[in-house]
Amino acid sequence: MWEELLLDYMGEFSNHCIPFPGLLEMLRELKENHYKLGIISNGKCQFQLDNIRALDIEKYFDTILISECEGMKKPDSEIFIKASEKLNVSLDESIFVGDHPLNDIKAAQSVGMIGIWKRNFLSHDFKTNLVIDNLKQLPCLIKNV
């Protein structure tokens, strides 16, 4: 039954999730360069936290906002504003990296953030100025923004 499959997925996904290539190296480099880092993620609180912890990346982030916990989700501009407030940075000093053209990039840009698109196979035809294919490209791109 679909309910059993969903429960299995929700309970077991974190035991099998793997990071994007270059994720850990990128996070280390950004933290070594004293960037404030945050996560804005749509999804269920416990599910997303379990995945973040399974990837062992929680320690890199200064704030983590998960839509279910916050009562709002991307592309709602309020979640981006709240993240910038928690990080104590202005929106125009903020860079948002995401893989969804509308919920991530356009939404972040609409509040004044710089949006960097992590290109994926689902939205290969999205057009924007700042694009990466691999997370290892991010630190260099940020330095040039």
C-alpha positions as CSV (number, residue, x, y, z in Angstrom):
1,M,0.0,0.0,0.0
2,W,1.1,3.6,-0.7
3,E,1.0,4.5,3.0
4,E,3.5,1.8,3.9
5,L,5.8,2.9,1.1
6,L,5.6,6.5,2.3
7,L,6.4,5.5,5.9
8,D,9.3,3.4,4.7
9,Y,10.6,6.3,2.6
10,M,10.3,8.8,5.4
11,G,11.9,6.5,8.0
12,E,14.7,5.1,5.9
13,F,15.8,7.8,3.4
14,S,18.3,9.3,5.7
15,N,20.1,5.9,5.9
16,H,20.7,6.0,2.2
17,C,21.1,9.7,1.2
18,I,24.3,10.8,-0.4
19,P,25.6,14.3,-0.9
20,F,26.0,16.0,-4.2
21,P,29.6,15.7,-5.4
22,G,31.8,18.4,-3.9
23,L,29.3,19.4,-1.1
24,L,31.6,18.8,1.8
25,E,34.6,20.5,0.2
26,M,32.5,23.5,-0.8
27,L,31.0,23.9,2.7
28,R,34.5,23.6,4.3
29,E,35.9,26.2,2.0
30,L,33.0,28.7,2.6
31,K,33.3,28.3,6.3
32,E,37.1,28.7,6.2
33,N,36.4,32.0,4.4
34,H,34.0,33.1,7.2
35,Y,30.8,33.1,5.2
36,K,27.6,32.8,7.2
37,L,25.7,29.8,5.9
38,G,22.0,28.9,6.1
39,I,19.6,26.3,4.7
40,I,16.1,27.0,3.5
41,S,14.4,23.8,2.7
42,N,10.8,22.9,1.8
43,G,9.7,19.7,3.5
44,K,8.9,18.0,6.8
45,C,10.9,19.1,9.8
46,Q,12.1,15.7,11.1
47,F,12.7,14.3,7.6
48,Q,14.9,17.1,6.5
49,L,16.8,17.3,9.8
50,D,17.4,13.6,9.7
51,N,18.9,14.0,6.2
52,I,21.0,17.0,7.1
53,R,22.4,15.1,10.1
54,A,22.9,11.9,8.0
55,L,25.0,13.9,5.6
56,D,27.0,15.4,8.6
57,I,26.6,18.9,7.4
58,E,24.6,20.5,10.2
59,K,27.8,21.8,11.8
60,Y,28.5,24.1,8.8
61,F,25.3,26.1,9.0
62,D,24.5,29.1,11.2
63,T,20.8,28.7,10.7
64,I,18.4,26.1,9.2
65,L,14.9,26.9,8.2
66,I,12.6,24.1,7.2
67,S,9.2,25.0,5.8
68,E,7.1,22.8,8.0
69,C,8.8,24.2,11.1
70,E,8.5,27.8,9.9
71,G,4.9,27.6,8.7
72,M,5.8,28.9,5.3
73,K,7.7,27.6,2.3
74,K,9.6,28.7,-0.8
75,P,8.8,30.6,-2.9
76,D,7.2,32.7,-0.1
77,S,9.4,35.7,0.3
78,E,9.0,35.7,4.1
79,I,11.1,32.6,4.5
80,F,14.0,34.3,2.6
81,I,13.6,37.4,4.7
82,K,13.6,35.4,7.9
83,A,16.8,33.6,6.9
84,S,18.6,36.9,6.3
85,E,17.4,38.2,9.6
86,K,18.6,35.1,11.5
87,L,22.0,35.4,9.8
88,N,22.1,39.2,10.5
89,V,22.8,40.0,6.8
90,S,20.9,42.2,4.4
91,L,19.1,40.7,1.5
92,D,21.3,42.5,-1.0
93,E,24.4,40.9,0.7
94,S,22.8,37.4,0.5
95,I,23.4,34.7,-2.1
96,F,20.9,31.9,-2.5
97,V,21.9,28.7,-4.2
98,G,19.2,26.3,-5.3
99,D,18.2,23.8,-7.9
100,H,14.6,24.9,-8.6
101,P,14.2,27.8,-11.0
102,L,11.1,29.3,-9.5
103,N,11.0,28.3,-5.9
104,D,14.7,29.0,-5.4
105,I,16.2,31.3,-7.9
106,K,13.3,33.6,-8.9
107,A,12.0,33.7,-5.4
108,A,15.4,34.7,-3.9
109,Q,15.9,37.3,-6.6
110,S,12.4,38.8,-5.9
111,V,13.5,39.8,-2.4
112,G,16.9,41.2,-3.6
113,M,19.1,38.2,-3.1
114,I,21.6,37.0,-5.7
115,G,20.4,33.7,-7.0
116,I,22.8,31.0,-8.2
117,W,21.2,28.1,-10.0
118,K,22.6,24.6,-9.4
119,R,21.7,23.3,-12.8
120,N,19.9,19.9,-12.9
121,F,18.6,17.6,-15.5
122,L,15.0,18.5,-14.8
123,S,15.2,22.2,-15.7
124,H,18.0,22.4,-18.3
125,D,16.3,25.2,-20.3
126,F,16.1,27.7,-17.4
127,K,18.0,30.9,-18.3
128,T,19.8,32.9,-15.6
129,N,23.2,34.7,-15.4
130,L,24.7,32.7,-12.5
131,V,24.9,29.0,-13.0
132,I,26.9,26.1,-11.6
133,D,27.0,22.5,-12.6
134,N,29.1,21.3,-9.6
135,L,29.1,22.6,-6.1
136,K,32.9,22.9,-6.2
137,Q,32.4,25.8,-8.6
138,L,30.5,27.8,-6.0
139,P,33.3,29.4,-3.8
140,C,35.1,30.8,-6.9
141,L,31.8,32.1,-8.4
142,I,30.9,33.8,-5.1
143,K,34.2,35.6,-4.9
144,N,33.5,37.1,-8.3
145,V,29.9,38.2,-7.6
